[in-house]
């Protein structure tokens, strides 16, 4: 009898081991609709790249779900980001286009933040971003030197949006005289105000401008003052990058820290707490989408720049941003 007991116990142990080793059931999105939320209004770079991902990503998720892009503007993307972290369903049916500066703003302890960027499920980056500040051709502000000598009224969205914060940073660290006006719902609204002469200019992604406002560039209707990046874009060789502009070494360090948001660029992320199989399916699907002929052909046709980075790479960028030293944080906070 003892022999039989030992045999049965051995069989039970083997079965239990096999069950433990067996992979979990793969995620399946069949019959589901996934909403991709964009924290800004229509017409800007977030909308452009968010909708690009929405058109293609469903083809590479198990079950090929429909993905619907939805705008949720408010407070420079903060409204959507807080909602995604605290309220959105954590089953893979809600993803979003991340505000590029969300880790920077967390590091700075900005008001209204109700998230920890390290806990989001980072899926992947469609492209890094070079943003530019520009003025209308009738404004009289033609370059950064003019903006140092004259008050320059610039439209933007929420108080934590780069369309506002970048300008305050340049005032503090590069001696400009920008007067940022927040409250515009999106780039389309602020651009209309610029064309009417209600503001001198605004800020948006260079890639988005080349797609959505090509007529401005061809007609020389805007002056590009500065580009927010670690280095100058190849097709903007005569426009200074923000990291070149610091008045002293501490100012340059601060501007380099702030430029990390542009390296984050236009990303797709999801709430914290997704099941491992759902997160893996989304990351794998995103990576496959970025390599697909369909997405790449559309990007070429629409003259959209792409530059993929996987979820693990985004996690690293977020961790590095939040590890910034207190002295740099103190310097940057003087602009707020």
HUSULDA-V975664 format. One record per run of one state. SS is the DSSP state (A for helix, B for strand, O for the rest). FROM is the first residue (numbers start at 0). TO is the last residue. If there is no record, write none. Layout:
# HUSULDA-V975664
ss=[SS;SS]
from=[FROM;FROM]
to=[TO;TO]
This chain:
# HUSULDA-V975664
ss=[O;A;O;B;O;A;O;B;O;A;O;B;O;A;O;A;O;B;O;B;O;A;O;B;O;A;O;B;O;A;O;B;A;O;A;O;B;O;B;A;O;A;O;A;O;B;O;A;O;A;O;B;A;O;A;O]
from=[0;1;21;32;38;44;60;65;71;74;86;93;98;101;108;116;119;120;127;130;136;143;149;151;155;161;174;177;181;186;196;200;205;212;213;218;221;228;240;241;244;248;258;259;264;265;270;275;291;292;301;308;310;322;325;333]
to=[0;20;31;37;43;59;64;70;73;85;92;97;100;107;115;118;119;126;129;135;142;148;150;154;160;173;176;180;185;195;199;204;211;212;217;220;227;239;240;243;247;257;258;263;264;269;274;290;291;300;307;309;321;324;332;335]
